[in-house]
Amino acid sequence: MWVVTPAAFAGKLLSVFGLPLNSLWRSLVLLSCWLRATFWLPGTKRTKKQLVLREPDKTKEEEEDPPLPTTPTSVNYHFTRQCNYRCGFCFHTAKTSFVLPLEEAKRGLLLLKEAGMEKINFSGGEPFIHDRGEYLGKLVKFCKTELQLPSVSIVSNGSLIREKWFQNYGEYLDILAISCDSFDEQVNVLIGRGQGKKNHVENLQKLRTWCRNYRVAFKINSVINRFNVEEDMTEQIKALNPVRWKATSSTTRLWAGRCHQLRAWDNSTEHVDCSLGGCVVFQCLLIEGENTGEDALREAERFVISDEEFERFLERHKEVSCLVPESNQKMKDSYLILDEYMRFLNCRKGRKDPSKSILDVGVEEAIKFSGFDEKMFLKRGGKYMWSKADLKLD
């Protein structure tokens, strides 16, 4: 650092003017350089140094953009908990009879569409139990005509569906999934899918015909458990020819999967999505307070089967297209579940912890607390050919 005192400055001037005139100009030039170095250069260096120190911080702030919001591509809306069946492994039991007013439900669905939803799946409980299916039909029509969603689907036990519903709303529905755990009616009764004199299996055949007549993709959901694990469903499934057979296992750990042949499988393996057919195999979801625990309305533990039993079931059905396993972890973190209040349910801790309702805080804020793993959703093949226009049902 240069330090200039008044005496030093005066002495420098006297030495300049004491020189002959012919050297005066040269001395003045040297004095100018000395003054510049003394008063300007250090300050200039400090300024540049300060700029260098500030610029990295500014750049760092610009690079640290906030993460993009999660997109609710596919949403499962359990708008009612009421059901006319009592399946022992049900994980969304009838703890309340609340159902949103129709216009509020539509407002929530619009919010989801604006946030990026492409597929909505209506479930329960039993979705056809409220207002004899009219409430559900109006939501289905709204999603297809006004929201213009690529895919609208329903999961139902099928017992309350009438052909008139297909006549009124079938054109707006892409996929109907019917829950059927056995083709032995006595087994269905033991599981909890019995209802008086109605035959669940006979009703399944009728629903398959209606789906074909009204161009709705037909799907079957099955939970493989203690009561049906020894059954051979190959011929019945082939005869019904569903576009997709989702077989849920009530085992307690990840199972080996099969795609035309049984092979080893681990959590890191990329699997192939079947798009049109096959069964998707994953673990039974045990939820504290729903189907397990002291306050639960169901006892899913008594339906659990061993790994060896389920392996035999897979081997018995090796002719049924493609099997894809989904572990418990994948299932509970890669499905967006919306409850009857339009709250996202977080199942990461073995419970269904609700977010705030999207009707109150919006989708982007509520989905932060959903526990949803978007990467896992894509990895497990959550996005498949789900529009009946693409399925070419003619």
N, C-alpha and C positions, 0 to 999 in steps of 0.2 A: 504494500500500500504506500502510495506517495503522500508525503505530508509537507505542505508548503507554509512556511512562516512568513510574516510581513518582512522581517529582516532579510531573509533569503531572497525574496522577490525584489526588494529594493536593490540588493547587491547585484543582482543579475542585470537590472536595468542600467545601473551605473557602469557596469563593465561593457555594456553594449555601446553607450554613448561616448565612452572614453576611447573608442576605436577610431581609426581614420575613416573618412567618408566612403572610401572605396570598398571597405569591408563591412560597412554598416548594414547594407542590404542582406548580406549573407548571414550576419548575426541575428537580424530580425527574423529571418526565416527559421533559423535554429531555435530562437526564442518561441516562435509560434508553435513549432513542433513540441518543444518542452512543455508549453502551457497546455497543449492538446493532450499530451500524454498524462499530464498531472491531473487535469480537471475532467476529462471526458472519457478516456479509455477505461479506467476502472469501473466507472458507472455503467458504461456500455457492456462490459463483461458481466457485471452483476445482472443487468437486465436480461441478457441472453440466458444466463444460468437460471434465472427465475422462470423464464419461459419454458426451458427444458424440463424443469421440475413440475410445472403445472400441466403441460401437454399430455403426459402419460395418464394422469388421473382423469382428464377429460375424455381421452380415448377409451379408457377402461369403462367409464360410465356409459359411453355410447354403445360399447360392445355387449354389455350385460343387459340385453333385452329381456323383458319378462317372458316366462314360458307361455306357449300358445294354449288357449283353453281347450279342455277335453271335449271332443265331439260326441254327442249321444247318437251315434249312427243307428244302433238297434236298441230299442227300449222295451222292456217287459212291464206292462202296466197291470198290476193286480188291483183292479178298481173295486173289487168286493171280496170279502172273506167268507161270505155265506156259501154253504154247499149242502147238497142233498145226499152226498156220500160221506163216509167216515173212514177214509183210507188211513191205515195205521202209520204210514210214514210221511204224511202230509207235513210240509214245512211252513205253510201259511194258513194257520187254522183260524176258525171263526171266533176271534176274540172281540170283535165288534161288528155291528151291522151297518156301519156308516158307508154311504156312497155319495160322492160329490154330486151336486146339481149338474144337470147336463151341460148348461152353458159354461159353468166353471171348468168342467172337464175339457170342453172344447177349447177354452182359453189356454189351458195348460198344454194341450196338444199343439196348439199354434205356436206357443213359446218353444216347444221342443223342435218343431219343424224349422223355425227361424234359427235355432242353434245347430242345425245340421242333421236332424233325424231323417233316416231313409226308410226304416222299418219299425212298425209298431206291432207288438204282440199283446193281445188282450187275454188276461187270465184271471184266476181267482185264488181260492174259492172256485165256484162254478159260475162263469160269466153269463150263462143263459138264465140264471135264477132270478135276476133282478128285472122286474117289469116284463117277465116272460120273453126276454131277449130283445125287446124293442129298444131299450136303452143302448144295448150293445150294437144293435143294427144301425142306429142313428150315428153312433161314434164311428163305426166301420165306413159308412157312407161318407161322413164328413172327412175322414182321413184320405179317402180315395178321390173324392170329387173336388173338395175345396182345398185340401192340403196337397193333393196330388202326390201322395207318397208312393214310391215304387212297390212297397210291399206292406200288406195288412194281413195279419194272421191271428188265429184264435187257438187257444188250448182249452179243451172241454172234455168232460166225461161223456158227452153225447146224449145223455138220457133225456134232456129237456128240449132238444132241437126238433123242430117240425119242418116239413117241406115248405110250408108257407113262408118261413123265414128265408129259405133259399130263393123263393120266388121274389121276395121283396128286396133282399140284400145280397144274394149270392154273386151278382155281377161285380160287386165292390170288394169281394174277399179273395185274397190270393191263396192262402193256405189254411186248412182246417186240420188241426192235430187232435186226434182222439186218444184218450188214455185207455189202454187195455193191457192188463198185466197177465191175463190168462185166457185161453180158449176153452177152459173148463169152468162152467158157471159156478160150481161149488167152490172152486178156488177163489173166484172173484168175490164171493160172499165172505169167505174167510179173511180176505185182504181188506174188505170194507167197501167194495164196489157193488154191493147188492142193494136192490131196492124193491122189496116186495115180489110181485109176480113178473116184473119186467126182466127180460133176458138181455144182459149186457152184450153178449156175443151176437145175438140175432140183430140187435139194434145197430151194431157195428157194420154188419153187412148192408143194412138199409142206408146208413150214412154214406157208405162207400158209393152206392149207386147214385145218391143225390149229388155227391161231389162230382161224379163223372158227368151227370146230366147238366149240371149248372157250371161246369168248367172251373171247379175249385180244386186245387192241389190237395191230395189226401195224404195225411201223415199219421203214423202211429207212435205213441209214447208208451214204453213199458218199463216198469221197475222190477228188476230181477231180484227176488227175495227168497226167504225161507219157504214160502208156500208154492212157488212156481219154478224153482231152480232146476227141478228134474224134468220139466216139461219140454217137449219138442214142438216148437211153433213154426217150423220150416214150411210145411205145406200150407198152413193157413196164411202166413205172411205172403208167400208167393201168390196165392190165390187172390188176396186183396190188392197186391201190387201197389203198395204205397210209394210215393216219391221219396219218402224218407222214413226210416224206422229208428227212433231214438230209444235205445235200451239202456236204462239207468241201473247201475249195479248198487246194491246195498252192502257192498263190501267196505272194508275199512282202510284200504290203501290202494295205490295206483296199480292197475292191472295191465298185463301184457295185451297189446292190441293186435289186430289182424287186418290185413288188407289182402284178401284172397288166401293168405296163408298165415298161420300163427307165427309170430316172431317176437323177439325181445324188444322192449321199449323202455325208454327212460325219459326223464323230465326235459332233457335238453334236445330231444329228437324232434326235428320238423316233421309234421305229419301232413298227409294229403287230405284235402276236403273232398267229400264225395259229390257235392253239388246237388245231384239228383237223388241218389239212392244210398242205401246202406244204413247201418245202425251206428249211432254215436254212443260210445260207452264211457261213462264216468261214474265217479263215486256218489253215493247217496249223501245229500247235504244234511247233516245234523245241526239243528239250530236250537240253542239253549232257550227254554221257555216255550218252544213251539212243538217239537217232536222229541225232545229229550230234556231231562232235568225235572226237578220237583214240581214246578208250576206248569209243566207242559200238558197240553190237551191230548197228545198222542205219545206212544211209546215205540219209537222207531228202532230201538235197540233189538227188540225181539224179532225183527225182520232181517237182521244182518246175517249174511252167509260167509263161509270161509273162502279164501282165495282158490283153493282146490275145487270147490263146488262151482264157482263161477267160471273157472277155466274149462271145466267139463261142459258147462252151458255154451261157451264160445265154440268149443270143438263141435258140439252137436249142431250148431248153426253156421258152420263154415261156408255153406253154399249161399248164404244170404249176403251177397255183395260185399261191402267194405265196412270194417269196424274201425272206429277211431276212439282211442281212450281219452277221457278228460279226468284229470285228478281232481280231488276235492278242492285243492288250492286254486287250480285253473278255473273251476266252475264258479266258486264264490267270488272271485276277484274279476272275472271277465264277463259277467252278466250285469247289465244295468237294470236294477229292480226298482220300480216305482210303486209305492203302496197306495192305499185308498185315499190318502191325503195329498198325494203327489209329492211324497218325500222319497228321496233316494235312500235305499237301505244298504248299509255297510255291513258286510258279513265277515270281515277279516278276523274278528275276535271270537268267532263262533256264535255271535248274536246277530240281530238285525237292528243295528243302531241307526236311527233315522236322521237325515239331514233336515234342514228347514224346508218348507214346501216351496216348490218352484213358483207357486202362485204368489208367494210373499216376497221372495228374494231373487227370483229369476233362475234360469237354468245354470248359467255360468257360475254363480255363487254356490248354489246347492250341490252341484256335481263335484265340487272340490272335496266334499265330505262323503262321497259315495264309496270310496275305496276301489273305484273302477280302474282296472289295468287295461288301458287301450291297446298296448302292444300285445298283451296276452290274448285279448279278444281277436285280434287279427291273426295271431299265431295259431290259435286253435281252430281256425277256419270259421270264425263267427260270421263272416260276410260271405255268403254263397249265392247261388242262383235262386233268389227268393220271390221273383215276380212271375205270376202265371203267364204273362205275355212271353217271357223268356223260356218258360217251361214247355211251351207248345203242347197244350193239353188236348188239342183236337184229335 
